[in-house]
């Protein structure tokens, strides 16, 4: 199960001009991965409502959230409350929407 932020929550979290790819397309792309059984698009800024309903044994976040210097994980207490755990997945350098936007803006004609 993979949760994908809705467009409105991405705008709230990342700012105007985001997302670059609409939620429906992001969900379709993720759903096409062999290891994904289901995708849910959520409107909230954090996946806590989904986690409360689904109660995953393992909740995964990107390594940019990993302790000791990572961003806070607001849903961590909820996951721990029912015995689940949070795992941190490695990031791939240069593969993010933010990096893609930066590279496009750096083109000679400004993208």
C-alpha positions in Angstrom: 0.0 0.0 0.0 1.4 3.4 -1.0 0.0 6.7 0.0 0.3 9.7 -2.4 -0.3 13.3 -1.3 -3.2 14.9 -3.1 -2.4 18.0 -5.2 -3.8 20.4 -2.6 -1.6 19.0 0.1 1.5 19.1 -2.1 0.8 22.8 -2.8 0.5 23.4 1.0 3.7 21.6 1.7 5.8 22.5 -1.3 4.3 25.9 -2.4 2.8 27.3 -5.6 3.7 25.6 -8.8 3.7 22.2 -7.2 3.0 19.4 -7.9 4.6 19.2 -11.3 2.8 15.9 -11.9 -0.9 15.6 -10.9 -1.8 13.1 -8.1 -3.8 10.8 -10.5 -0.7 10.4 -12.7 1.6 9.9 -9.7 -0.7 7.3 -8.3 -0.9 5.5 -11.7 2.9 5.4 -12.0 3.3 4.0 -8.4 0.5 1.5 -9.0 2.4 0.1 -12.0 5.3 -1.0 -9.8 5.4 -4.7 -9.2 5.6 -4.5 -5.4 2.6 -2.2 -5.0 -0.8 -3.7 -4.4 -2.8 -0.5 -3.9 -2.4 3.2 -3.9 -4.4 5.7 -1.9 -4.4 9.5 -2.5 -4.8 11.4 0.7 -5.8 15.1 1.1 -4.2 15.8 4.5 -0.7 17.1 5.0 0.4 13.9 6.8 -0.8 10.3 6.2 -2.0 9.9 9.8 -5.7 9.4 8.9 -4.7 6.6 6.5 -2.4 5.0 9.0 -5.1 5.1 11.7 -7.4 3.1 9.3 -4.8 0.8 7.7 -2.4 0.2 10.7 0.6 -0.9 8.6 3.2 -3.0 10.4 5.9 -0.8 8.7 5.4 2.8 7.7 8.2 4.0 5.3 9.6 7.4 4.9 12.5 8.8 2.8 15.9 8.9 4.4 15.6 12.7 4.7 13.3 12.0 7.7 15.8 9.6 9.4 17.2 10.4 12.8 19.3 12.0 14.1 19.1 15.0 11.7 16.0 14.2 9.7 12.8 16.1 9.4 10.2 15.3 12.1 7.8 12.3 11.4 4.5 13.5 12.9 2.9 10.1 12.4 5.7 8.2 14.2 3.9 8.2 17.6 0.7 6.8 16.0 2.6 4.0 14.3 4.4 3.1 17.6 1.1 3.2 19.5 -0.2 0.0 17.9 3.3 -1.7 17.7 4.3 -0.7 14.2 7.6 0.8 13.2 8.9 3.5 10.9 11.5 2.5 8.3 13.6 4.9 6.3 14.2 4.3 2.6 17.4 5.6 0.9 17.0 8.5 -1.5 18.5 8.5 -5.0 20.7 11.5 -5.6 19.3 13.8 -8.4 15.9 12.0 -8.6 13.3 14.3 -7.2 10.8 16.8 -8.5 12.7 19.6 -6.7 15.9 18.6 -8.5 14.2 18.3 -11.9 12.7 21.8 -11.5 16.1 23.1 -10.5 17.8 21.6 -13.6 15.1 22.9 -15.9 15.4 26.4 -14.5 19.2 26.2 -15.0 18.8 25.6 -18.7 20.1 28.5 -20.9 16.6 29.5 -21.9 15.2 29.1 -18.4 13.2 26.0 -19.3 
